[in-house]
Amino acid sequence: MSDINTSQSKAQPAGGSPSPIGQPRSVADLLKGNLFILISTIFFGVNIPVVKILIPEWMSSVDVTIFRLGGGCILMWLASIFIKTDRIQRHDYLRIALGGAGGLFLFMYLFNLSLRYADPIDVSIIMTFPPVFVVLIGIFFQHKRTSWLEICGIIVGFIGAFLVIVTQHSGEKGSDNLLGDCLALASTLCYAFYLVILEGPMHRYRPVSMLRWVFLMSCIPMLFLLPSLPKAEIFHTTDWEPWTCIAFILLCPTFLAYFLINPAEKLIGSELVSIYQYFLPVVATIASVIMGIAKIHWIQVVAMVVIIAGMLITNRAKRLQRLKAASAPSTTGK
């Protein structure tokens, strides 16, 4: 098996006709899936400098985590009142619990904690690592094979990310920045785990049906962080800026972005969804420059072009795999 999509070949999308996950998708589905994850990636990219604005002046990293998980949970359950939902099968609750408490909670907690120490552009670059972890999880734990073109695309993207990391660390950097980078790297591993562990349920249920439970499960470990929330500076100011940032964080990168990831995974698979992480540094850097919290250098532009090239190569590899899979039945039938 060369594609993660084949891991749940008997899954059937809720509310629709049977469509095995391993079955090649139409061009319209591929375009729709890529558009969904592109929008999500833009939201995630802008979220990085926005969170950096809040930390540590207005909120701690723990406070932002509480707002995102708690607020996201409330929004998902409110949305489920107005949107048709599916009944979760009993055997999927374990995956949902692991994806929520182990994947989503740890990802957001470590990600926000990394922004306390590291530069936002550094963090955005390190967030390009999930594709590597997704592929490695598939190889070592799911016994999957991948094409050389996919590997080349990942390597090209990694080289671009490495160039930016080297550039960012060429100046004066303290141990706090290194700690922040390590925390960001750990968060990407949790995000890759989230994508892989929940890929099957994402194919079987509508977004809100599953995400309301994922966020609810993530709120269980979050309860241990609640005692620090009342001390947040944001509750002791009349300034509108931090509350505007919080509103954006809750609506766009938390609610809408995760809402769009589900259909994107259903249409194009977790590996290709994770490949869009390579686009994060571009969005985060542009947003950081516009917000005036970072400056961009020419070497970063070159590296970002390399990153996008890596994403396109891997995307092409996925398309070739699907075309090959589509032609396989007619070949064997002769």
N, C-alpha and C positions, 0 to 999 in steps of 0.2 A: 504494500500500500504506500503510495507516494504522496498522499494528500490527507491531511487531518480530516477532511470532510468524509472520508470513507469509514471513519471510526464508528459512525452511527448510521449505517446504510439502511436500516429498517425504520428510521425515525420518520414521522409524518407530521408536517406542520399543522398546528391546530387551526381549525376553522377553514381548512382548504383541502384540496385533493391530494392524494398520496404523491409525495415527491421525495424519493430517497436522497439523503444528504450527499451521497457520492455521485449522484446523477449530474451531468454537466448542465449549467444554467444557460438561459438565453442571453443574448446581447443586452436586452433591456434590463434583465435582472442584474447582470454584471455592472452596468452603468448605474443602476439605482443603488446597488450595494456600495460601490465606490463613492458615490455622492454622499450617502449617509455617513460613511466613516470619515470622509473629507471634512464634512461639517463638524462632526464630533472632534476631529483633530484640531480644527481651528479653535473651537471652544476650549479644548484642553491647553492649547498653546497660549492663548490670551490669559487663561487662568493663572499661569505661572507668575507673570509679573504682577497681576492683580493680588494674588496671595502674598507676594513679597511686599506689596504696599501695606498690607495689614499687619504683617509680622516684622518686628515685634512692637511697633508703635501702638497699634490699636488692640491686637489680640496675640495670644501665644499660639504656637503650632497646635497645641492640644485643643484650644478653643475653636480654631478653624475646623479641625477634624470633627468636633462635636456638632458644629453648625452644619457641616456638609452631610454627615451621616444622619443626624437627627432630622434636619430639614428635608433631605432627600427622601427619607422614610415617610415623612408626613405627606410630601407631594405625591409620592407613588401611590400611597393608599387613598388619597383624595382623588387622584386620577382614576383609580380602579372603580370608583363609584359611578363615573360617567362613561367609562370604556368597558366594552365586553371583555370578560376575562375567562380563562380556562381553569379547570380544576387540576391542581398539581397531583401527579401520581405519587403514591407513597414512596416508591423506590428512588424518586428524585430529590426527596427532602434532604438526604445526607449530602448530596452534591451541592445543593443550595446552601446548606448550613456551612459546609467547608468553603464554598465560594464567597459567602458573606462574611463570616467570622474570620476565616483564614486569609482569603484573597482580598476582598474589598476593604475591610477594616485595616489590615496591615499595610496595604498599598497606600491608602489615604493618610494614615498616621505617619508612616515613614516618609512619604512624599512631603507632607507639610512640615515635618521635623527637619528635613533636609534643607528647606528654604529658610530655616532659622539661621543656618550657618553658611550655606553655599550661595554663590552668585546665581541669579535666575537663568542666565544663559548656560552656565555649567549644568544646571539641573535639566534644562530642556534637552541638552545634548545627550546626557546620560539616559534620558527617557527613550532614546532610540534603541536600547538594548533588548526590549521584549521579543522582537523577532528571533534573535539568537536563542533566547531562553525557550521560546515556544518550539523551535526546531529541535533543540537539545532534549526537551522533555519528550517530544515525539519520538526521537531516536532511541533514547535510553529507557524510557518507561512504557512507550506504546509500540516499540519495534517498527517504526515507520521508516521508509526510505524517501530520500529527496533527490531532486535532479541537480546536476552540476550547475545548470544555469541559475537555479535558486541560490545555491551556495555562493556563486559568483556575485549575485546581486546583494546578498547579505554582506559579503566581504567588502564590496565596493562601498556600501552604505556605512559599514563599520570604519573603513578608512577615512571617509569624510568626517564622521563623528570624532575619530581620533585626532584628526587635524585641528578641529575646533577646540578639543580638550587641551591639546598641547599649547595652542595659542592662548587660551584662557589662563593656563598655569605658567605662562612664561614670565609673568610679572611677579609682584610680591604677593604670595599667598601664605596664609597661616595654617596651622593644624586644624582650625575650625572649618576651613574650606574643604580640607581633605575629609574630615568627618562628615560634612554635609554631602560630599560626592559619594562617599561609601553608603550613606543612608539612602541617597537617591538610587544607587545601584541596587540596593536591597529591595527598594520599593518596586523597581521594574521586574524583579523576579516574582514578587507577589502579584503583579499585574498579569504577567505571563501565566501564572498558575490560575488566576481568575478566568482568563480567556479559555484555557484548556479544560479546566474542571467543569465549566458551565456551558461548554459548546453544545453538548447533547440537549440539555434542557432549553437552551436558546433556540434550537431548531424545532422543539416540540410545542412551545408555548408562545403566546403573544407577549410583547415586551413587559407591559405592566403586570401581567399575571405572575411572572417570575420575579421581576425586580422588586416588587413590594415585599416579597419574602426574603430576597437577598439583602435588602437594606435593613429589614427587621432583624435578621440574624446578625448583621454587622453592628447593630445597636446594642447587642448583648454585652460584648466586651467594652463598648463605648461607655457603658454605665459607670465603669470604674474611673473614668476621666471627669465625670460631672462635677465633683467638688471644686475644681479649679475655675469653673465657668463664671460664677458671680464676680470674680476679681478682674475680669476683662475690662480694659480701659474703654472699650466701645460702649459700655453701659453707663459711662460717666461723662459723656460728651453729647453736645447738640450738633456736632459737625455732621453734614449729610454724606461726605465722601466715603467713610468706612461702611455706612449702611448701603450705599449704592454698590460698593464692591461686594458686600455680602449678598445683595439681591442678585447680582450677576452670577456669582459663584453658585448659588443655589439653583437658579433657573437654567443657566446655560451648561456649564461643564458638569454639573451634578445631575440635574433632571433630564434635560433634552439630550445631552451627549450620551448618557447611559441608555436612554430610551432608544436612540438611533443605533447603538452598537449591536443590539439584539438582532434586528432585521439585517444589518450588515453582515453579521456572522452567518446568519441563515443563508444569505445570498452568495457570499464569496469565501466563507471559511475563516477560522481564527488566525491562520498563518498570514493571510493577506491583510486581514484587519490589523494585525500587529505590525505589518510592514509600514503602515502609514505613520507609525511612530517616528520614522525618519524625517517626516515633514514638520515635526514639532519644533525643532530648533529654528526653522525659518520663521514660523508664526510667532514664537516666543521672542525671538530677537527683534523682529519688526515691531511687535507690540511694546517691548521694553524700550526701544529707541523712541517710539512715539510718546511713551509715558515719561521719558526723560530719566530712566533709571539705569540705562546702559548705553554704551557706544559700540558701534560695529566697525570692524576693520576689514580690509579687502580680502585677507586670507580666510576670514569667516565666510565671506560670500562665495569664494571658490570652494570651500569645504561643503557648504550647503548645496551647491550645484552637484557635487559628487554624491551627496546623500540622496538627493532627488533621483539622480541617475541610478543609484542602487535600488531605490524603490521601484522605478520603472522596469528595470531588468527583472526583478523578482515577479512583478505583476505580469510581465510577458511570459515568464516561465510558467506561471499558474495558468495562463490562457492556453499555452501550448499543451499543458497536461490535460486540460478539459477537452480540447479539440481531439487529442489522441484518444481519450476515453470515449468521446462521442463516436469516433470512427471504428472503435473496437467491435461493437456488435455486428455491424455490416460486414466486417472482415471475417469474423468467425462464422458468419452465416453462409459464406460462399462454399 
